[in-house]
């Protein structure tokens, strides 16, 4: 599968908007503090980064065979 820069840029922009809306809802509707939201966001970002790195590494390893 080839890398599509337009799709990556679009996905990044959409993810940013979703993060803003989720943060506002968590603070205003659920009553979470900014620190609690920040901690959860860092954990989710780390998990997504690990999954993307694993996918990239497995993809490169699988294509070399």
C-alpha positions as CSV (number, residue, x, y, z in Angstrom):
1,X,0.0,0.0,0.0
2,X,1.4,3.4,-1.0
3,X,1.5,6.4,1.3
4,X,-1.2,9.0,0.5
5,X,-0.2,12.4,1.9
6,X,-3.6,13.9,1.3
7,X,-5.3,11.2,3.2
8,X,-2.8,11.5,6.0
9,X,-3.3,15.3,6.2
10,X,-7.0,14.9,6.2
11,X,-7.0,12.3,8.9
12,X,-4.7,14.5,11.0
13,X,-7.1,17.4,10.7
14,X,-10.2,15.4,11.5
15,X,-8.4,13.8,14.5
16,X,-7.6,17.3,15.7
17,X,-11.2,18.4,15.5
18,X,-12.4,15.2,17.2
19,X,-9.9,15.8,20.0
20,X,-11.1,19.4,20.6
21,X,-14.7,18.3,20.7
22,X,-14.0,15.3,23.0
23,X,-12.0,17.6,25.3
24,X,-14.8,20.1,25.5
25,X,-17.4,17.4,26.2
26,X,-15.2,15.8,28.9
27,X,-14.7,19.1,30.6
28,X,-18.2,20.6,30.3
29,X,-20.5,17.6,30.4
30,X,-18.5,15.1,32.4
31,X,-16.9,17.6,34.8
32,X,-13.3,16.3,34.3
33,X,-10.4,18.6,35.2
34,X,-7.9,19.7,32.6
35,X,-5.3,17.5,34.3
36,X,-7.5,14.4,34.0
37,X,-8.2,15.1,30.4
38,X,-4.5,15.7,29.7
39,X,-3.5,12.4,31.4
40,X,-6.1,10.4,29.4
41,X,-5.0,12.1,26.2
42,X,-1.3,11.3,26.8
43,X,-2.2,7.6,27.4
44,X,-4.3,7.4,24.3
45,X,-1.7,9.2,22.2
46,X,1.0,6.7,23.4
47,X,-1.2,3.8,22.6
48,X,-1.9,5.0,19.1
49,X,1.8,5.7,18.6
50,X,2.7,2.2,19.7
51,X,0.1,0.6,17.5
52,X,1.2,2.7,14.4
53,X,4.8,1.8,15.0
54,X,4.0,-1.9,15.4
55,X,2.0,-1.8,12.2
56,X,4.8,0.0,10.4
57,X,7.4,-2.5,11.6
58,X,5.3,-5.5,10.8
59,X,4.5,-4.1,7.4
60,X,8.1,-3.6,6.5
61,X,9.1,-7.0,7.9
62,X,6.3,-8.7,6.0
63,X,7.2,-7.0,2.7
64,X,10.9,-8.0,2.9
65,X,10.1,-11.7,2.7
